[in-house]
Every structure is written in C-alpha cells, then in structure tokens.
Amino acid sequence: MSRDYKLVIIIIMTTILAVSGVVLIERINAEYNDRQLKERNEKIKQQLALLRFELESALINDIYLTSTLGDIAVLDFDTREQTLVKLSNSVIERSDNLTSLGFAKNDIINFVYPYKANSKAIGKAYRDIPKQWKSVKQARLLKQIIVAGPTNLIQGGRALIVRVPVFYDHPINNNYWGVVSGVINYDKLFGGIKSMYYFNQRNLSIVNNNDGDSSTDLIFGHAIPTNDDLLHEVVRLPYGSWSIYYSGNVINHFQKNKVRYIAYPLLFCFLALFVYTAILYITNEHRANHDALTRIPNRRYLVKKSTKLFKEASKDKSRCTLLIVSIDVDKFKLINDTYGHAAGDMVLKVLSRRIQSNIRKSDIVARIGGDEFIILMRVKKEKLQIGDKLDELVDLVTREPIVFGDANIPVSISAGYAVYDTSMQNIYDLLIQADKSMYVKKKG
C-alpha cells in the first residue's frame, strides 16, 4: 500500500471521525439544552405560581376590605361622616396597598378618605371622567366587583381601582345606590410582591383578560406577543381574571452553546492528535522501508515484498512468474576516491531515478547495499527472453555521464537476473542466483 493511498485513507477516516463527532456533539448539545430548558421552566413555573399567589392574595384582601364599606354606604344617619372616616381609616390601616377610598352616590363623588389629599375629587361625576366612567358603568351593569386600571387619578398618581357597586336592595341588586371605590397604589402593590424580583421585568407581562381595549389591556410590564410557548399563570378575581405571561424562558447564548464550547475544542484536539499520530506512523514506516539517500525502497522492504511474491509464485499456476534483477555499480569506490563521497551519493541518486524511469510502474527497484540495486518483477512465462531487454536497460541507464559540479562522471553497471523455479526453497535462493548471474557479467 503506497504512502499516498494511506494518506487518502487518513483523510477519509478523519472526515468520518469529524462528521461523527459533530453529529454526536450536536445531539448531546440538543439533549442538554432540552434538559436545561425543562429545569429552567420548572423553576420559572414555581416562581410564576408564587407570583400569582402573592398578587391574588393582595388583590383579594384589598377587594374584601373595600367591599365591607358597601353596607354602610347606603345608610343615612347623623354621625355618618364621622363613622365613614373611622371605618375608612380602619380599612386603609389593614391594607398594605389601599391609599384612599371614595363614595359616589348616583356616581357623583360625595365622600373621600383621606380628605386632604383627595378633596379635589369631591363633587366630580364619573360620567364626566371617561376613563373612570367605563369601569364604574361596567361594575353597575355587571353587578360585580371589578378591578380597573391602571389609571391616572384626578388627585394625581397612578393606581388600580376596586369598584364595588352598591345597591339598596342587596342581594337582589335592582335599586342602584352608587359605587364605593378603593384606590390601590400601583407601585406599592407590585413593589411589595417579593417574587416579582425573580423575573426580568422586560420579559414579564400582566394583562386583563376581560378588557377588549388594547390600549388599556396591559396591567404591568411590557407588551409581548402571547403564544403557546410562553409560560403563564392566571390570577382569579371576583369578576374576570388577569394573565401573567413570561417570555424569559430562553437559555442565554453561553448556556445554549456550553456543550459546544467544551466539546468542539476537545474534538479538534482529538482529530489533530489522530492525524499527527497517523502521519507520524506513515512517515516512520516509510523511513523504515525506504533508503534515506535515494528515496527508493530499501532491503527491508524488498525482503518483505519479495517474500510475499515468492509465496504467490510458488502457489501460482498461471502464466506469470517472479524475476529478480541484481545490479551493481562498477568501480564505485574509484568514483568516491576520485570525485568525493558527495559525487558518489549523486551517482547513486541519479542511477536510482534512471532505473525507475525505465522499468514498469508495477516493478519495484530497491537499494540493498552501498552500490547494489535489485529490481523485482512479475513477468509472463512466455516472455522470459529478458537478456536483450536487460542489456537495453543497462545502456539507457549508463548512456549519459552524470554531471556533478564541473565534472562529467561516466558510469557503468553490471546486471544479472534469476527466474523463480520450483527447486528454490525461499526468496534468498532467488536473490543468490541473481547475484551470481550479476557477478558473472561483472567478471566477463
């Protein structure tokens, strides 16, 4: 197997390993992200449930406290105002979020608490305040307590408002008295809910499910597109509900690619080590089987290859047989002594190239000693008349002198050959026979 062929195999194996590694990493990364997302979603769901509970509890408490004033509102007695002040003060003290209360007989505000901060509202008719009239009218028509807002107040500030419709004939509720309103401080309500701080509020949205007006639908946070992928909870109110949506259940870039950041460098190191080791192995194997000077196969490679071919020849009953040509450079020591060892090295390199270029690609030429070469060939039995061809090869190899610096070095070689026959026990018998043939030519 040639070195180029082995390199192709390395490239193919490296590609397979790289593709397999990428597929495996991406699969592990996807599974890791799914697991991370599920765990994250579970934590978010728990926090959303806690947020819903806290918000629902705070609102229900404020709604209940405001509704307790409905029964006293319809009564008319001498100390009514002082009693309303005491009751209103008691309600506000028992609430964390209620900041003011208002009574509106026939939907005209006639009592507020605390008075000083809200006196501007006295005498105002809700019909003249379109944004507030909508919720007052809705509470009366539905005969239900509703939570409206957030809205800007006459007396200043932003709030949610509990609207408690009051009827003279409760619980029949046909004879309308007016409305009791409890003002919930917007910032105080949401600022007092501890679980709110768990969330990135840019990804949090609380909306009123019963308000068709998109301009007032948003209760808290930022408007975000609602879809099935969003995590959400529902806050139940006496009438209607709010939905809490959270879109922050997305893994950040680092967490999403954590497996990749770790695995791909490891894969790269593994592939680099694999390629380095494989190339090092091929290089060392090539060096072990090739002559360092001429770059052609050496004695070790020749013995290994020829032994294999010898076994095949001994079993092969086809038309092919094994032939070995032994070549020796004539008077090589004289070349070294006359022109120097560098010139001798050049002679060996040029001769090896000339021999290689004048034999078939399937033939193997190897350097087995200082100035000795062997050609290993498989030939058809009917074409064993090799004498003339061998003489032609010798002529082609030695026809031109070898140029070294300013010197033209004439060279000659002796070549003999041997053909496998069944009497030979091993490859060495064939090599010995070829050497004998070569020495006969050299002496002749």
The 8 nearest C-alpha neighbors of each residue, nearest first, counted from 0:
[[1, 4, 2, 5, 3, 6, 8, 285],
 [2, 0, 4, 3, 5, 6, 285, 281],
 [1, 3, 5, 4, 6, 0, 281, 285],
 [4, 2, 6, 5, 1, 7, 0, 8],
 [5, 3, 7, 1, 6, 2, 8, 0],
 [4, 6, 8, 2, 7, 3, 9, 1],
 [7, 5, 9, 3, 8, 4, 2, 10],
 [6, 8, 10, 4, 5, 9, 11, 3],
 [7, 9, 5, 11, 6, 10, 12, 4],
 [10, 8, 6, 12, 7, 11, 13, 5],
 [9, 11, 7, 13, 8, 12, 14, 6],
 [12, 10, 8, 14, 9, 13, 15, 7],
 [13, 11, 15, 9, 14, 10, 8, 16],
 [14, 12, 16, 10, 15, 11, 9, 17],
 [13, 15, 17, 11, 12, 16, 18, 10],
 [16, 14, 12, 18, 13, 17, 19, 11],
 [15, 17, 13, 19, 14, 18, 20, 12],
 [18, 16, 20, 14, 15, 19, 13, 21],
 [19, 17, 21, 15, 20, 16, 14, 22],
 [20, 18, 16, 22, 17, 21, 15, 23],
 [19, 21, 17, 23, 18, 22, 16, 24],
 [20, 22, 24, 18, 23, 19, 25, 17],
 [23, 21, 19, 25, 20, 24, 26, 18],
 [22, 24, 20, 26, 21, 25, 19, 27],
 [25, 23, 21, 27, 26, 22, 28, 20],
 [26, 24, 28, 22, 27, 23, 21, 29],
 [25, 27, 23, 29, 28, 24, 22, 30],
 [26, 28, 30, 24, 29, 25, 31, 23],
 [27, 29, 25, 31, 26, 258, 30, 24],
 [28, 30, 32, 26, 31, 27, 25, 33],
 [31, 29, 33, 27, 32, 28, 34, 26],
 [30, 32, 28, 34, 29, 33, 27, 35],
 [33, 31, 35, 29, 34, 30, 36, 28],
 [34, 32, 30, 36, 31, 35, 37, 29],
 [33, 35, 37, 31, 32, 36, 38, 30],
 [36, 34, 32, 38, 33, 37, 39, 31],
 [35, 37, 39, 33, 34, 38, 40, 32],
 [38, 36, 40, 34, 39, 35, 33, 41],
 [39, 37, 41, 35, 40, 36, 34, 42],
 [40, 38, 36, 42, 41, 37, 35, 43],
 [41, 39, 43, 37, 42, 38, 36, 44],
 [40, 42, 44, 38, 39, 43, 37, 45],
 [41, 43, 45, 39, 40, 44, 46, 38],
 [44, 42, 40, 46, 45, 41, 47, 39],
 [45, 43, 47, 41, 46, 42, 40, 48],
 [44, 46, 42, 48, 43, 47, 41, 49],
 [45, 47, 49, 43, 48, 44, 50, 42],
 [48, 46, 50, 44, 49, 45, 43, 51],
 [47, 49, 51, 45, 46, 50, 44, 52],
 [50, 48, 46, 52, 47, 51, 53, 45],
 [51, 49, 47, 53, 194, 48, 52, 54],
 [50, 52, 48, 54, 49, 53, 234, 55],
 [51, 53, 49, 55, 50, 54, 56, 48],
 [54, 52, 56, 50, 55, 51, 49, 57],
 [55, 53, 51, 57, 56, 52, 50, 58],
 [54, 56, 52, 58, 53, 57, 234, 51],
 [57, 55, 53, 59, 54, 58, 52, 60],
 [56, 58, 54, 60, 55, 59, 53, 61],
 [57, 59, 61, 55, 60, 56, 62, 54],
 [60, 58, 62, 56, 61, 57, 63, 55],
 [59, 61, 63, 57, 58, 62, 56, 64],
 [60, 62, 58, 64, 63, 59, 65, 57],
 [63, 61, 59, 65, 60, 64, 58, 66],
 [62, 64, 66, 60, 65, 61, 59, 67],
 [65, 63, 61, 67, 66, 62, 90, 60],
 [66, 64, 62, 63, 67, 181, 68, 61],
 [65, 67, 63, 68, 69, 64, 163, 62],
 [68, 66, 64, 65, 69, 63, 70, 71],
 [67, 69, 66, 71, 70, 65, 72, 179],
 [68, 70, 72, 66, 67, 71, 165, 179],
 [69, 71, 72, 68, 73, 67, 74, 165],
 [72, 70, 74, 68, 69, 73, 83, 67],
 [71, 73, 69, 70, 74, 68, 102, 165],
 [74, 72, 71, 70, 167, 75, 176, 69],
 [75, 73, 71, 72, 76, 70, 79, 167],
 [74, 76, 79, 73, 77, 72, 71, 78],
 [75, 77, 79, 78, 74, 80, 82, 73],
 [78, 76, 79, 75, 80, 81, 82, 74],
 [77, 79, 81, 80, 76, 82, 75, 83],
 [80, 78, 82, 76, 77, 81, 83, 75],
 [79, 81, 83, 82, 78, 84, 77, 110],
 [82, 80, 84, 83, 78, 79, 85, 86],
 [81, 83, 79, 85, 80, 84, 78, 86],
 [84, 82, 80, 86, 85, 81, 87, 79],
 [83, 85, 81, 87, 82, 86, 88, 80],
 [86, 84, 88, 82, 83, 87, 89, 81],
 [85, 87, 89, 83, 88, 84, 82, 90],
 [88, 86, 90, 84, 89, 85, 83, 91],
 [87, 89, 85, 91, 86, 90, 84, 92],
 [88, 90, 86, 92, 87, 91, 85, 93],
 [91, 89, 87, 93, 88, 92, 64, 86],
 [92, 90, 94, 88, 93, 89, 97, 87],
 [91, 93, 89, 94, 90, 88, 95, 97],
 [94, 92, 90, 91, 89, 95, 64, 88],
 [95, 93, 91, 92, 96, 97, 61, 90],
 [96, 94, 97, 93, 92, 91, 188, 187],
 [95, 97, 183, 184, 94, 188, 187, 98],
 [98, 96, 183, 182, 91, 94, 99, 184],
 [99, 97, 182, 183, 184, 96, 91, 100],
 [100, 98, 182, 112, 97, 113, 181, 101],
 [101, 99, 181, 112, 111, 180, 182, 87],
 [100, 102, 111, 180, 110, 179, 112, 103],
 [103, 101, 179, 110, 108, 109, 178, 111],
 [102, 104, 108, 107, 106, 178, 177, 109],
 [105, 103, 177, 106, 107, 176, 102, 178],
 [104, 106, 177, 107, 176, 103, 178, 175],
 [105, 107, 103, 104, 177, 125, 124, 178],
 [106, 108, 124, 103, 104, 105, 123, 122],
 [107, 109, 103, 122, 121, 123, 102, 110],
 [110, 108, 103, 121, 122, 102, 107, 104],
 [111, 109, 102, 101, 108, 121, 112, 103],
 [112, 110, 101, 114, 100, 113, 117, 102],
 [113, 111, 114, 100, 99, 101, 87, 84],
 [112, 114, 115, 116, 111, 99, 117, 100],
 [113, 115, 112, 117, 118, 111, 116, 110],
 [116, 114, 118, 117, 113, 112, 119, 111],
 [115, 117, 114, 113, 118, 154, 119, 112],
 [116, 118, 114, 119, 115, 154, 120, 111],
 [117, 119, 114, 120, 115, 121, 116, 111],
 [120, 118, 117, 121, 154, 153, 116, 123],
 [119, 121, 118, 123, 117, 122, 153, 154],
 [122, 120, 108, 109, 123, 118, 119, 110],
 [121, 123, 108, 109, 107, 120, 124, 119],
 [124, 122, 108, 121, 120, 107, 125, 127],
 [125, 123, 107, 126, 127, 106, 108, 122],
 [124, 126, 132, 128, 127, 106, 107, 131],
 [127, 125, 124, 132, 128, 129, 106, 131],
 [126, 128, 125, 124, 129, 132, 123, 131],
 [127, 129, 125, 126, 131, 130, 132, 124],
 [130, 128, 132, 131, 127, 133, 126, 125],
 [129, 131, 132, 128, 133, 150, 134, 151],
 [132, 130, 133, 129, 128, 134, 125, 135],
 [133, 131, 125, 129, 135, 126, 134, 130],
 [132, 134, 136, 131, 135, 130, 137, 129],
 [133, 135, 137, 136, 132, 131, 147, 138],
 [136, 134, 132, 138, 137, 133, 139, 131],
 [135, 137, 139, 133, 134, 138, 132, 140],
 [136, 138, 134, 140, 135, 139, 141, 133],
 [139, 137, 141, 135, 143, 136, 142, 140],
 [140, 138, 142, 136, 137, 164, 141, 135],
 [141, 139, 137, 142, 138, 136, 143, 135],
 [140, 142, 143, 138, 139, 137, 144, 136],
 [143, 141, 139, 140, 138, 164, 144, 172],
 [144, 142, 141, 138, 145, 238, 164, 163],
 [145, 143, 163, 162, 138, 237, 238, 164],
 [144, 146, 162, 238, 161, 138, 143, 147],
 [145, 147, 161, 160, 162, 159, 148, 144],
 [148, 146, 160, 159, 134, 145, 161, 149],
 [149, 147, 150, 159, 160, 158, 146, 218],
 [148, 150, 159, 158, 218, 147, 157, 151],
 [151, 149, 148, 158, 157, 152, 159, 130],
 [150, 152, 157, 156, 155, 158, 153, 149],
 [151, 153, 155, 154, 156, 157, 150, 158],
 [154, 152, 155, 120, 151, 119, 156, 117],
 [153, 155, 152, 117, 119, 120, 156, 116],
 [156, 154, 152, 153, 151, 157, 117, 116],
 [155, 157, 152, 151, 158, 154, 153, 184],
 [158, 156, 151, 150, 185, 152, 149, 184],
 [157, 159, 185, 184, 149, 183, 150, 182],
 [158, 160, 148, 149, 183, 147, 185, 182],
 [161, 159, 182, 147, 181, 146, 183, 162],
 [160, 162, 146, 181, 180, 145, 62, 163],
 [163, 161, 180, 145, 144, 179, 160, 146],
 [162, 164, 144, 179, 178, 66, 180, 165],
 [165, 163, 178, 139, 138, 177, 142, 162],
 [166, 164, 177, 178, 176, 69, 163, 175],
 [167, 165, 175, 176, 172, 174, 168, 169],
 [168, 166, 174, 169, 176, 175, 73, 165],
 [167, 169, 172, 166, 171, 174, 170, 173],
 [170, 168, 172, 171, 166, 167, 165, 173],
 [169, 171, 172, 168, 166, 173, 167, 165],
 [172, 170, 169, 168, 173, 174, 166, 167],
 [173, 171, 169, 166, 170, 168, 174, 175],
 [172, 174, 171, 175, 168, 166, 167, 169],
 [175, 173, 166, 167, 172, 168, 176, 171],
 [176, 174, 166, 177, 173, 167, 165, 172],
 [177, 175, 166, 165, 104, 167, 105, 174],
 [178, 176, 104, 105, 106, 165, 103, 175],
 [177, 179, 164, 103, 165, 163, 102, 180],
 [180, 178, 102, 163, 101, 162, 103, 164],
 [181, 179, 162, 101, 161, 100, 163, 178],
 [180, 182, 100, 161, 160, 65, 99, 183],
 [181, 183, 160, 99, 97, 98, 159, 100],
 [184, 182, 97, 159, 96, 158, 160, 185],
 [183, 185, 158, 187, 96, 186, 188, 98],
 [186, 184, 158, 188, 187, 183, 159, 157],
 [185, 187, 188, 189, 190, 184, 158, 157],
 [188, 186, 190, 184, 185, 189, 191, 96],
 [189, 187, 185, 191, 186, 190, 96, 184],
 [188, 190, 191, 192, 186, 187, 185, 195],
 [191, 189, 187, 188, 186, 192, 193, 195],
 [190, 192, 189, 188, 187, 193, 186, 95],
 [191, 193, 189, 190, 195, 194, 53, 188],
 [194, 192, 195, 196, 191, 190, 197, 50],
 [193, 195, 50, 196, 197, 192, 49, 46],
 [196, 194, 193, 197, 192, 198, 50, 189],
 [197, 195, 194, 198, 193, 199, 192, 200],
 [198, 196, 195, 194, 199, 46, 193, 43],
 [199, 197, 196, 200, 195, 203, 202, 194],
 [198, 200, 201, 202, 203, 197, 247, 196],
 [199, 201, 203, 202, 198, 220, 221, 204],
 [200, 202, 199, 203, 221, 220, 204, 198],
 [201, 203, 246, 200, 247, 245, 199, 204],
 [204, 202, 245, 200, 220, 201, 244, 221],
 [203, 205, 220, 244, 221, 243, 219, 222],
 [206, 204, 243, 219, 218, 242, 217, 244],
 [207, 205, 217, 218, 242, 241, 216, 208],
 [206, 208, 241, 216, 209, 210, 240, 218],
 [207, 209, 241, 240, 210, 206, 242, 239],
 [210, 208, 207, 239, 211, 240, 241, 216],
 [209, 211, 212, 216, 207, 208, 215, 213],
 [212, 210, 213, 209, 216, 208, 215, 207],
 [211, 213, 214, 210, 215, 216, 209, 217],
 [212, 214, 216, 215, 211, 210, 217, 207],
 [213, 215, 212, 216, 217, 211, 210, 218],
 [216, 214, 213, 217, 212, 210, 148, 218],
 [215, 217, 213, 207, 206, 210, 214, 212],
 [216, 218, 206, 215, 219, 205, 207, 222],
 [219, 217, 206, 205, 149, 216, 207, 148],
 [220, 218, 205, 204, 217, 221, 206, 203],
 [221, 219, 204, 203, 200, 205, 201, 222],
 [222, 220, 204, 201, 223, 203, 219, 202],
 [221, 223, 204, 217, 220, 224, 203, 205],
 [222, 224, 221, 225, 204, 202, 246, 203],
 [225, 223, 226, 222, 246, 229, 244, 204],
 [226, 224, 223, 229, 227, 244, 228, 246],
 [227, 225, 228, 229, 224, 230, 223, 244],
 [226, 228, 229, 225, 230, 231, 224, 244],
 [229, 227, 226, 230, 246, 225, 248, 231],
 [230, 228, 246, 227, 226, 245, 231, 244],
 [231, 229, 245, 244, 228, 246, 44, 232],
 [230, 232, 244, 243, 245, 229, 242, 233],
 [231, 233, 243, 242, 47, 51, 48, 234],
 [232, 234, 242, 241, 243, 235, 240, 51],
 [235, 233, 241, 240, 51, 55, 242, 236],
 [234, 236, 240, 233, 239, 241, 55, 237],
 [235, 237, 238, 240, 239, 234, 59, 55],
 [238, 236, 144, 239, 235, 145, 143, 59],
 [237, 239, 236, 145, 143, 144, 240, 235],
 [240, 238, 236, 209, 237, 235, 208, 241],
 [239, 241, 235, 236, 234, 208, 207, 233],
 [240, 242, 207, 234, 208, 206, 233, 205],
 [243, 241, 233, 206, 205, 232, 234, 244],
 [242, 244, 205, 232, 231, 204, 233, 241],
 [245, 243, 231, 204, 230, 203, 205, 229],
 [244, 246, 203, 230, 202, 247, 229, 231],
 [245, 247, 202, 229, 248, 244, 203, 230],
 [246, 248, 202, 249, 245, 199, 203, 198],
 [247, 249, 246, 40, 250, 39, 36, 245],
 [250, 248, 247, 251, 36, 246, 39, 255],
 [251, 249, 255, 254, 248, 252, 36, 32],
 [252, 250, 254, 253, 255, 249, 256, 248],
 [251, 253, 255, 254, 256, 250, 257, 249],
 [254, 252, 256, 255, 251, 257, 250, 260],
 [255, 253, 257, 256, 251, 252, 250, 32],
 [254, 256, 252, 253, 250, 257, 251, 32],
 [257, 255, 259, 253, 254, 258, 260, 252],
 [256, 258, 254, 260, 259, 253, 255, 261],
 [259, 257, 261, 28, 260, 256, 262, 24],
 [258, 260, 262, 256, 261, 257, 263, 28],
 [261, 259, 257, 258, 262, 263, 256, 264],
 [260, 262, 258, 259, 263, 264, 257, 265],
 [261, 263, 259, 265, 264, 258, 260, 266],
 [262, 264, 266, 265, 259, 261, 267, 260],
 [265, 263, 267, 266, 262, 268, 261, 260],
 [266, 264, 268, 262, 263, 267, 269, 261],
 [267, 265, 263, 269, 264, 268, 262, 270],
 [266, 268, 264, 270, 265, 269, 271, 263],
 [269, 267, 271, 265, 266, 270, 272, 264],
 [268, 270, 266, 272, 267, 271, 273, 265],
 [271, 269, 273, 267, 272, 268, 274, 266],
 [270, 272, 268, 274, 273, 269, 275, 267],
 [273, 271, 275, 269, 270, 274, 276, 268],
 [272, 274, 270, 276, 271, 275, 269, 277],
 [275, 273, 277, 271, 276, 272, 278, 270],
 [274, 276, 272, 278, 273, 277, 279, 271],
 [277, 275, 279, 273, 274, 278, 272, 280],
 [276, 278, 280, 274, 279, 275, 273, 281],
 [279, 277, 281, 275, 280, 276, 282, 274],
 [278, 280, 276, 282, 277, 281, 275, 283],
 [279, 281, 277, 283, 278, 282, 284, 276],
 [282, 280, 284, 278, 279, 283, 285, 277],
 [283, 281, 279, 285, 284, 280, 278, 286],
 [284, 282, 286, 280, 285, 281, 279, 287],
 [283, 285, 287, 281, 282, 286, 280, 288],
 [286, 284, 282, 288, 283, 287, 289, 281],
 [285, 287, 283, 289, 284, 288, 282, 291],
 [286, 288, 284, 285, 289, 283, 299, 290],
 [287, 289, 300, 285, 286, 297, 296, 299],
 [290, 288, 296, 297, 286, 295, 294, 285],
 [289, 291, 297, 294, 295, 292, 293, 296],
 [290, 292, 294, 293, 289, 286, 295, 297],
 [293, 291, 290, 294, 348, 344, 347, 295],
 [292, 294, 348, 295, 290, 291, 351, 347],
 [295, 293, 290, 291, 292, 289, 296, 348],
 [294, 296, 289, 293, 290, 365, 297, 366],
 [297, 295, 289, 365, 288, 290, 300, 366],
 [296, 298, 289, 290, 366, 365, 300, 299],
 [297, 299, 367, 301, 300, 302, 366, 365],
 [300, 298, 302, 301, 297, 288, 303, 287],
 [299, 301, 288, 303, 297, 298, 302, 296],
 [300, 302, 298, 304, 299, 303, 305, 297],
 [303, 301, 305, 299, 300, 304, 306, 298],
 [302, 304, 300, 306, 301, 305, 299, 307],
 [305, 303, 301, 307, 306, 302, 300, 308],
 [304, 306, 308, 302, 307, 303, 301, 309],
 [307, 305, 309, 303, 308, 304, 426, 302],
 [306, 308, 304, 310, 305, 309, 311, 303],
 [309, 307, 305, 311, 310, 306, 312, 304],
 [308, 310, 312, 306, 311, 307, 305, 426],
 [311, 309, 313, 307, 312, 308, 306, 314],
 [310, 312, 308, 314, 309, 313, 315, 307],
 [311, 313, 315, 309, 314, 310, 320, 308],
 [314, 312, 310, 311, 315, 309, 421, 316],
 [315, 313, 311, 312, 316, 310, 309, 317],
 [316, 314, 312, 317, 311, 313, 319, 320],
 [315, 317, 314, 318, 312, 319, 313, 320],
 [316, 318, 315, 319, 320, 379, 312, 380],
 [317, 319, 379, 380, 316, 320, 381, 378],
 [320, 318, 379, 378, 380, 317, 377, 321],
 [319, 321, 378, 377, 312, 380, 379, 419],
 [320, 322, 377, 419, 376, 418, 312, 378],
 [323, 321, 418, 376, 417, 377, 375, 419],
 [322, 324, 375, 417, 416, 374, 376, 433],
 [325, 323, 416, 374, 373, 415, 433, 326],
 [324, 326, 373, 415, 414, 433, 434, 416],
 [327, 325, 414, 372, 413, 371, 373, 324],
 [326, 328, 371, 413, 412, 370, 329, 372],
 [329, 327, 412, 370, 331, 411, 413, 330],
 [328, 330, 412, 331, 411, 327, 413, 410],
 [331, 329, 333, 332, 328, 334, 411, 410],
 [330, 332, 334, 333, 329, 328, 335, 370],
 [333, 331, 335, 334, 330, 336, 343, 329],
 [332, 334, 336, 330, 331, 335, 337, 338],
 [335, 333, 331, 337, 332, 336, 338, 343],
 [336, 334, 339, 340, 332, 343, 333, 337],
 [335, 337, 333, 334, 339, 338, 332, 340],
 [338, 336, 334, 335, 333, 339, 332, 340],
 [337, 339, 335, 342, 334, 336, 340, 343],
 [340, 338, 335, 342, 341, 336, 337, 343],
 [339, 341, 343, 335, 342, 344, 338, 336],
 [342, 340, 344, 343, 339, 345, 338, 335],
 [341, 343, 345, 340, 344, 339, 338, 346],
 [342, 344, 340, 346, 335, 341, 345, 334],
 [345, 343, 341, 347, 342, 346, 340, 348],
 [344, 346, 342, 348, 343, 347, 349, 341],
 [347, 345, 343, 349, 344, 348, 350, 342],
 [346, 348, 344, 350, 345, 349, 351, 343],
 [349, 347, 293, 345, 351, 350, 346, 344],
 [350, 348, 352, 346, 351, 347, 345, 353],
 [349, 351, 353, 347, 352, 348, 346, 354],
 [352, 350, 354, 348, 349, 353, 355, 347],
 [351, 353, 355, 349, 350, 354, 356, 348],
 [354, 352, 350, 356, 355, 351, 396, 349],
 [353, 355, 351, 357, 352, 356, 350, 396],
 [356, 354, 352, 353, 357, 358, 351, 364],
 [355, 357, 353, 354, 358, 352, 359, 351],
 [358, 356, 354, 355, 353, 392, 359, 395],
 [359, 357, 355, 356, 362, 354, 360, 392],
 [358, 360, 362, 361, 357, 356, 355, 363],
 [361, 359, 362, 358, 363, 355, 356, 357],
 [360, 362, 359, 363, 376, 377, 358, 375],
 [363, 361, 376, 359, 360, 375, 358, 364],
 [362, 364, 375, 374, 365, 361, 376, 360],
 [365, 363, 374, 373, 375, 355, 362, 296],
 [366, 364, 296, 297, 373, 372, 295, 367],
 [365, 367, 372, 297, 368, 371, 298, 373],
 [368, 366, 298, 297, 371, 372, 365, 373],
 [369, 367, 371, 370, 366, 372, 298, 297],
 [368, 370, 371, 367, 366, 347, 372, 331],
 [371, 369, 328, 368, 327, 372, 331, 347],
 [370, 372, 327, 368, 326, 367, 369, 366],
 [373, 371, 366, 326, 365, 367, 325, 327],
 [372, 374, 325, 365, 324, 364, 326, 366],
 [373, 375, 364, 324, 363, 323, 376, 365],
 [374, 376, 323, 363, 362, 322, 364, 373],
 [377, 375, 362, 322, 321, 323, 378, 374],
 [376, 378, 321, 320, 322, 319, 379, 375],
 [379, 377, 319, 320, 376, 380, 321, 322],
 [378, 380, 319, 382, 318, 381, 320, 383],
 [379, 381, 382, 319, 318, 383, 320, 378],
 [380, 382, 379, 383, 318, 384, 378, 319],
 [383, 381, 380, 379, 384, 378, 385, 319],
 [382, 384, 385, 380, 381, 379, 378, 418],
 [385, 383, 382, 386, 387, 381, 388, 380],
 [384, 386, 388, 383, 387, 389, 382, 390],
 [385, 387, 389, 388, 384, 390, 383, 391],
 [386, 388, 390, 389, 385, 391, 384, 392],
 [389, 387, 391, 385, 390, 386, 392, 384],
 [388, 390, 392, 386, 391, 387, 385, 393],
 [391, 389, 387, 393, 388, 392, 394, 386],
 [390, 392, 388, 394, 389, 393, 395, 387],
 [393, 391, 389, 395, 394, 390, 396, 388],
 [394, 392, 390, 396, 391, 395, 397, 389],
 [393, 395, 391, 397, 392, 398, 396, 390],
 [396, 394, 392, 398, 393, 397, 391, 357],
 [395, 397, 393, 394, 353, 398, 392, 354],
 [398, 396, 394, 399, 411, 395, 410, 393],
 [399, 397, 395, 394, 396, 400, 393, 410],
 [400, 398, 397, 401, 409, 396, 395, 410],
 [401, 399, 409, 408, 407, 410, 402, 398],
 [402, 400, 408, 407, 409, 403, 399, 346],
 [401, 403, 407, 406, 408, 404, 400, 405],
 [404, 402, 406, 405, 342, 407, 401, 408],
 [403, 405, 406, 402, 407, 342, 401, 408],
 [406, 404, 403, 407, 402, 408, 401, 338],
 [405, 407, 403, 404, 402, 408, 401, 338],
 [408, 406, 402, 401, 400, 403, 409, 405],
 [407, 409, 401, 400, 406, 402, 410, 403],
 [410, 408, 400, 401, 407, 411, 399, 397],
 [411, 409, 397, 400, 408, 412, 329, 401],
 [410, 412, 329, 397, 328, 409, 413, 393],
 [411, 413, 328, 329, 327, 414, 326, 393],
 [412, 414, 441, 327, 326, 437, 440, 328],
 [415, 413, 326, 437, 325, 412, 327, 324],
 [437, 416, 414, 436, 325, 324, 433, 440],
 [415, 417, 324, 433, 323, 436, 325, 437],
 [416, 418, 433, 323, 432, 322, 429, 324],
 [419, 417, 322, 321, 420, 323, 416, 429],
 [420, 418, 321, 322, 429, 320, 417, 421],
 [421, 419, 422, 423, 418, 313, 320, 429],
 [420, 422, 423, 419, 313, 424, 312, 425],
 [421, 423, 420, 424, 419, 428, 425, 313],
 [422, 424, 421, 428, 425, 420, 429, 419],
 [425, 423, 422, 428, 426, 421, 427, 429],
 [426, 424, 427, 428, 423, 309, 429, 306],
 [425, 427, 429, 428, 306, 309, 430, 305],
 [426, 428, 430, 429, 425, 431, 424, 432],
 [429, 427, 431, 426, 430, 425, 423, 432],
 [428, 430, 432, 426, 427, 431, 433, 417],
 [431, 429, 427, 433, 432, 428, 434, 426],
 [432, 430, 434, 428, 433, 429, 427, 435],
 [431, 433, 429, 435, 430, 434, 417, 428],
 [432, 434, 416, 417, 436, 430, 431, 435],
 [435, 433, 437, 431, 436, 432, 325, 430],
 [436, 434, 432, 438, 437, 433, 431, 439],
 [435, 437, 415, 433, 439, 434, 438, 416],
 [415, 436, 438, 414, 434, 440, 439, 435],
 [439, 437, 441, 435, 440, 436, 442, 434],
 [438, 440, 436, 442, 437, 441, 443, 435],
 [441, 439, 443, 437, 438, 442, 413, 436],
 [440, 442, 438, 413, 439, 443, 437, 414],
 [443, 441, 439, 440, 438, 437, 413, 436],
 [442, 440, 441, 439, 438, 413, 437, 436]]
